[in-house]
Amino acid sequence: MPPTDASTDAGTTPVADSSDISEPAPAHRPENSDCQDTLDLRLPDELIALIAEQDTPRPARHEPDEDRREASGTPAPPARTSLSKPSMSKTPMTRTSMVENPDATALAGHDLLDDVGEWGPVTTAAGVFQLVPARIDRDLVLISRWMNDPAVAAFWELAGPENVTERHLRPQIEGDGRSVPCLGVLDGRPMSYWEVYRADLDPLARHYPARPHDTGIHLLIGGVAHRGRGLGTTLLKAVSDLVLDHRPQCARVVAEPDLRNTPSVSAFLSAGFRFSAEVDLPDKRAALMVRDRALRAVL
């Protein structure tokens, strides 16, 4: 917003040029009169006494603490003034500034996805399911083993030693909270890997018309025994419901499975997502899948 100009805010009544202002007619006075108009103004005695009292210097107060300091020889502390402003660097961070600064939000102990780890369990047709944020020390071996499954490696491209998976996980775990890697735990057993991420803050946003707080999900089913029986559809619906339940500002859940991964695209469609577009990403041609909050009860 441009700086406020005093001439624009002071009022709307125009000020006339002095040359256009007629002087008032002089008052009628008797000819040859040498009398002058005078005004006899007398201030009240109470006001005069008040002015005199304010002009009279007052003796400095001597506090008991000062007496003790003088007796002990301790120097007095520096004087404080109520007119000094607090340093800007010590101004408390407000909730608004945290929202505008994602890094500040993460430093304050919040991720950018409304605390995925606090969403809790949900009951599904397959059992009790919960997203548990991943930890390197606890989960690296398991997730790395899943990444080396040929069916998974074909699309995730993270096969190899454990440090390959670690390089994928660590930036998310130690980052600003815009992507949260999780284990999917079904009836107490970890059986899938998920990434819940802010699609509007992801490079994906360059390839589709992103909206604020769009939330994306990635998924892999870890165990062969859990594949091919519709479990992906059940869990995709459960997780997208969790996103919409716990992220009120999110109007859409999005995903971008590889267009070649027909079973994955089919699972998204069965879970209430709609096919939005084909998207050319740097590493694949993807199917942009969208689940709208407004159509949640319909699809």
Contacts in CASP RR format, 6 or more apart in sequence:
PFRMAT RR
TARGET T0000
AUTHOR 0000-0000-0000
METHOD contacts of the structure
MODEL  1
MPPTDASTDAGTTPVADSSDISEPAPAHRPENSDCQDTLDLRLPDELIAL
IAEQDTPRPARHEPDEDRREASGTPAPPARTSLSKPSMSKTPMTRTSMVE
NPDATALAGHDLLDDVGEWGPVTTAAGVFQLVPARIDRDLVLISRWMNDP
AVAAFWELAGPENVTERHLRPQIEGDGRSVPCLGVLDGRPMSYWEVYRAD
LDPLARHYPARPHDTGIHLLIGGVAHRGRGLGTTLLKAVSDLVLDHRPQC
ARVVAEPDLRNTPSVSAFLSAGFRFSAEVDLPDKRAALMVRDRALRAVL
66 76 0 8 1.000
68 74 0 8 1.000
69 75 0 8 1.000
69 76 0 8 1.000
93 104 0 8 1.000
93 108 0 8 1.000
97 104 0 8 1.000
98 104 0 8 1.000
98 105 0 8 1.000
98 108 0 8 1.000
98 110 0 8 1.000
99 105 0 8 1.000
102 112 0 8 1.000
102 176 0 8 1.000
102 177 0 8 1.000
102 178 0 8 1.000
102 201 0 8 1.000
103 176 0 8 1.000
105 111 0 8 1.000
105 112 0 8 1.000
105 176 0 8 1.000
106 112 0 8 1.000
106 175 0 8 1.000
106 176 0 8 1.000
106 177 0 8 1.000
111 176 0 8 1.000
111 177 0 8 1.000
111 178 0 8 1.000
111 180 0 8 1.000
112 176 0 8 1.000
112 177 0 8 1.000
112 178 0 8 1.000
112 198 0 8 1.000
112 201 0 8 1.000
113 177 0 8 1.000
113 178 0 8 1.000
113 180 0 8 1.000
113 196 0 8 1.000
113 197 0 8 1.000
113 198 0 8 1.000
113 215 0 8 1.000
113 247 0 8 1.000
114 246 0 8 1.000
114 247 0 8 1.000
115 246 0 8 1.000
116 131 0 8 1.000
116 133 0 8 1.000
116 180 0 8 1.000
116 182 0 8 1.000
116 196 0 8 1.000
117 131 0 8 1.000
117 132 0 8 1.000
117 133 0 8 1.000
117 180 0 8 1.000
117 182 0 8 1.000
119 130 0 8 1.000
119 131 0 8 1.000
119 242 0 8 1.000
119 245 0 8 1.000
119 246 0 8 1.000
120 130 0 8 1.000
120 131 0 8 1.000
121 128 0 8 1.000
121 129 0 8 1.000
121 130 0 8 1.000
122 128 0 8 1.000
122 129 0 8 1.000
122 130 0 8 1.000
122 238 0 8 1.000
122 241 0 8 1.000
122 242 0 8 1.000
123 129 0 8 1.000
124 234 0 8 1.000
124 235 0 8 1.000
124 238 0 8 1.000
125 234 0 8 1.000
126 186 0 8 1.000
126 231 0 8 1.000
126 234 0 8 1.000
126 235 0 8 1.000
127 186 0 8 1.000
127 187 0 8 1.000
128 186 0 8 1.000
128 187 0 8 1.000
128 188 0 8 1.000
129 184 0 8 1.000
129 185 0 8 1.000
129 186 0 8 1.000
129 235 0 8 1.000
129 238 0 8 1.000
130 184 0 8 1.000
130 185 0 8 1.000
130 188 0 8 1.000
131 182 0 8 1.000
131 183 0 8 1.000
131 184 0 8 1.000
131 185 0 8 1.000
131 194 0 8 1.000
131 196 0 8 1.000
131 239 0 8 1.000
131 242 0 8 1.000
132 182 0 8 1.000
132 183 0 8 1.000
132 184 0 8 1.000
132 185 0 8 1.000
132 190 0 8 1.000
133 173 0 8 1.000
133 180 0 8 1.000
133 181 0 8 1.000
133 182 0 8 1.000
134 143 0 8 1.000
134 169 0 8 1.000
134 173 0 8 1.000
134 181 0 8 1.000
134 182 0 8 1.000
134 183 0 8 1.000
134 193 0 8 1.000
135 173 0 8 1.000
136 166 0 8 1.000
136 169 0 8 1.000
136 170 0 8 1.000
136 173 0 8 1.000
139 183 0 8 1.000
139 190 0 8 1.000
140 162 0 8 1.000
140 165 0 8 1.000
140 166 0 8 1.000
140 169 0 8 1.000
141 162 0 8 1.000
142 183 0 8 1.000
142 190 0 8 1.000
143 165 0 8 1.000
143 169 0 8 1.000
143 183 0 8 1.000
143 193 0 8 1.000
144 160 0 8 1.000
144 161 0 8 1.000
144 162 0 8 1.000
144 164 0 8 1.000
144 165 0 8 1.000
144 166 0 8 1.000
146 152 0 8 1.000
146 193 0 8 1.000
146 220 0 8 1.000
146 222 0 8 1.000
146 223 0 8 1.000
147 153 0 8 1.000
147 156 0 8 1.000
147 158 0 8 1.000
147 159 0 8 1.000
147 160 0 8 1.000
147 164 0 8 1.000
147 165 0 8 1.000
148 159 0 8 1.000
148 160 0 8 1.000
149 222 0 8 1.000
149 223 0 8 1.000
149 224 0 8 1.000
151 224 0 8 1.000
151 227 0 8 1.000
152 220 0 8 1.000
152 222 0 8 1.000
153 159 0 8 1.000
155 257 0 8 1.000
155 258 0 8 1.000
155 261 0 8 1.000
155 264 0 8 1.000
156 220 0 8 1.000
157 283 0 8 1.000
158 164 0 8 1.000
158 165 0 8 1.000
158 168 0 8 1.000
169 181 0 8 1.000
172 179 0 8 1.000
172 180 0 8 1.000
172 181 0 8 1.000
172 195 0 8 1.000
173 181 0 8 1.000
178 197 0 8 1.000
178 198 0 8 1.000
178 201 0 8 1.000
178 202 0 8 1.000
179 195 0 8 1.000
179 196 0 8 1.000
179 197 0 8 1.000
179 198 0 8 1.000
179 202 0 8 1.000
180 195 0 8 1.000
180 196 0 8 1.000
180 197 0 8 1.000
181 193 0 8 1.000
181 194 0 8 1.000
181 195 0 8 1.000
182 193 0 8 1.000
182 194 0 8 1.000
182 195 0 8 1.000
182 196 0 8 1.000
183 190 0 8 1.000
183 192 0 8 1.000
183 193 0 8 1.000
183 194 0 8 1.000
184 190 0 8 1.000
184 191 0 8 1.000
184 192 0 8 1.000
184 193 0 8 1.000
184 194 0 8 1.000
184 235 0 8 1.000
185 191 0 8 1.000
186 192 0 8 1.000
186 235 0 8 1.000
191 221 0 8 1.000
191 222 0 8 1.000
191 223 0 8 1.000
191 226 0 8 1.000
192 219 0 8 1.000
192 220 0 8 1.000
192 221 0 8 1.000
192 222 0 8 1.000
192 226 0 8 1.000
192 235 0 8 1.000
193 219 0 8 1.000
193 220 0 8 1.000
193 222 0 8 1.000
194 217 0 8 1.000
194 218 0 8 1.000
194 219 0 8 1.000
194 239 0 8 1.000
195 217 0 8 1.000
195 218 0 8 1.000
196 215 0 8 1.000
196 216 0 8 1.000
196 217 0 8 1.000
196 239 0 8 1.000
196 243 0 8 1.000
197 215 0 8 1.000
197 216 0 8 1.000
197 217 0 8 1.000
197 218 0 8 1.000
198 213 0 8 1.000
198 214 0 8 1.000
198 215 0 8 1.000
198 216 0 8 1.000
199 205 0 8 1.000
199 210 0 8 1.000
199 214 0 8 1.000
199 215 0 8 1.000
199 216 0 8 1.000
199 254 0 8 1.000
200 210 0 8 1.000
200 211 0 8 1.000
200 212 0 8 1.000
200 213 0 8 1.000
200 214 0 8 1.000
202 216 0 8 1.000
203 282 0 8 1.000
204 210 0 8 1.000
204 254 0 8 1.000
204 256 0 8 1.000
204 281 0 8 1.000
205 214 0 8 1.000
207 279 0 8 1.000
207 280 0 8 1.000
207 281 0 8 1.000
208 254 0 8 1.000
208 276 0 8 1.000
208 277 0 8 1.000
208 279 0 8 1.000
208 288 0 8 1.000
211 251 0 8 1.000
211 252 0 8 1.000
212 249 0 8 1.000
213 247 0 8 1.000
213 249 0 8 1.000
213 250 0 8 1.000
213 251 0 8 1.000
214 250 0 8 1.000
214 251 0 8 1.000
214 252 0 8 1.000
214 253 0 8 1.000
214 254 0 8 1.000
215 243 0 8 1.000
215 247 0 8 1.000
215 250 0 8 1.000
215 252 0 8 1.000
215 253 0 8 1.000
215 254 0 8 1.000
216 243 0 8 1.000
216 253 0 8 1.000
216 254 0 8 1.000
216 255 0 8 1.000
217 236 0 8 1.000
217 239 0 8 1.000
217 240 0 8 1.000
217 243 0 8 1.000
217 253 0 8 1.000
217 254 0 8 1.000
217 255 0 8 1.000
218 255 0 8 1.000
219 232 0 8 1.000
219 235 0 8 1.000
219 236 0 8 1.000
219 239 0 8 1.000
219 255 0 8 1.000
219 264 0 8 1.000
221 227 0 8 1.000
221 231 0 8 1.000
221 232 0 8 1.000
228 263 0 8 1.000
230 267 0 8 1.000
230 270 0 8 1.000
232 267 0 8 1.000
232 271 0 8 1.000
233 267 0 8 1.000
233 270 0 8 1.000
233 271 0 8 1.000
234 271 0 8 1.000
236 267 0 8 1.000
236 268 0 8 1.000
236 271 0 8 1.000
236 273 0 8 1.000
237 271 0 8 1.000
237 272 0 8 1.000
240 253 0 8 1.000
240 271 0 8 1.000
240 272 0 8 1.000
240 273 0 8 1.000
240 291 0 8 1.000
241 296 0 8 1.000
243 250 0 8 1.000
243 253 0 8 1.000
244 250 0 8 1.000
244 253 0 8 1.000
244 291 0 8 1.000
244 293 0 8 1.000
244 296 0 8 1.000
250 293 0 8 1.000
251 292 0 8 1.000
251 293 0 8 1.000
251 294 0 8 1.000
252 290 0 8 1.000
252 291 0 8 1.000
252 292 0 8 1.000
252 293 0 8 1.000
253 273 0 8 1.000
253 290 0 8 1.000
253 291 0 8 1.000
254 288 0 8 1.000
254 289 0 8 1.000
254 290 0 8 1.000
254 291 0 8 1.000
255 268 0 8 1.000
255 273 0 8 1.000
255 288 0 8 1.000
255 289 0 8 1.000
256 279 0 8 1.000
256 281 0 8 1.000
256 286 0 8 1.000
256 287 0 8 1.000
256 288 0 8 1.000
256 289 0 8 1.000
257 264 0 8 1.000
257 265 0 8 1.000
257 268 0 8 1.000
257 286 0 8 1.000
257 287 0 8 1.000
257 289 0 8 1.000
258 264 0 8 1.000
258 284 0 8 1.000
258 285 0 8 1.000
258 286 0 8 1.000
258 287 0 8 1.000
259 265 0 8 1.000
259 278 0 8 1.000
259 284 0 8 1.000
259 285 0 8 1.000
259 286 0 8 1.000
259 287 0 8 1.000
260 285 0 8 1.000
265 275 0 8 1.000
265 287 0 8 1.000
265 289 0 8 1.000
268 287 0 8 1.000
268 289 0 8 1.000
269 275 0 8 1.000
269 289 0 8 1.000
271 291 0 8 1.000
272 291 0 8 1.000
272 295 0 8 1.000
272 299 0 8 1.000
273 289 0 8 1.000
273 290 0 8 1.000
273 291 0 8 1.000
273 299 0 8 1.000
274 289 0 8 1.000
274 290 0 8 1.000
274 291 0 8 1.000
274 292 0 8 1.000
274 295 0 8 1.000
274 299 0 8 1.000
275 287 0 8 1.000
275 288 0 8 1.000
275 289 0 8 1.000
276 288 0 8 1.000
276 289 0 8 1.000
276 290 0 8 1.000
277 288 0 8 1.000
278 285 0 8 1.000
278 286 0 8 1.000
278 287 0 8 1.000
278 288 0 8 1.000
279 285 0 8 1.000
279 286 0 8 1.000
279 287 0 8 1.000
279 288 0 8 1.000
280 286 0 8 1.000
291 299 0 8 1.000
292 299 0 8 1.000
END
